[in-house]
Amino acid sequence: MNFLAKNLEDYVQNHSEKEPELLEQLVRETHLKVLQPRMLSGAYQGRLLALLSKLMAPKHILEIGTYTGYSALCLAEGLQEGGRIDTIDVNEELANIQRRYFNASGYGAQIKQHLGNAANIIPTLSGTFDFVFIDADKEQYPLYFDLILDRVRTGGLIIADNVLWSGKVIEKATDEATQSLQLFNKKVVDDTRVETVILPIRDGLTLMRKI
């Protein structure tokens, strides 16, 4: 869903930072070889993720939902020296393309892939998180929030993607994904442990700062 007119959206993207060439290559390959390429974060959102990561300078990032690795590479741009990303996805078929681009980026040694159900994997990860990006199955967003919040350091950043769900969140929910996102949106804004702002970027991004 586009919240801006196409010409204004193009203007915004044309007057924002451009994506690196490696990410352009990843976008092309994803569109050629992978189903549902619209799941990519995209250049504008990717540059926002990269900038926020640089501002946070995280030591430890958790990403829930890797897809072909675009957002992980954006987030990696802000990692501290010696920092790491744990990224989780259920699709085994995408692991090779992820790894090829991770290694080509120079961040390969800092990005650890995890294959399986995020709800099972998150409790096995060690340490606290400085930055969490949630972009996986929408039905599990409330659960993911519960699993990660106590693991995020004070001042840490949590971002959730697709929180407006093509505008369906303001309608009567007829499917589980919409119901879960409505629950998630209310849950986080009511939680006094985080400061929450929704940005109407692409399909909606929620930014949450751990208090």
Secondary structure, DSSP 4 states (H G I P E B T S, - for coil): --SS-HHHHHHHHHTSPPPPHHHHHHHHHHHHHSS-GGGS--HHHHHHHHHHHHHH--SEEEEE--TTSHHHHHHHTTPPTT-EEEEEES-GGGHHHHHHHHHHHT-GGGEEEEES-HHHHGGG--S-EEEEEE-S-GGGHHHHHHHHHTTEEEEEEEEEE-SSGGGGGGS---SHHHHHHHHHHHHHHH-TTEEEEEE-STT-EEEEEE-
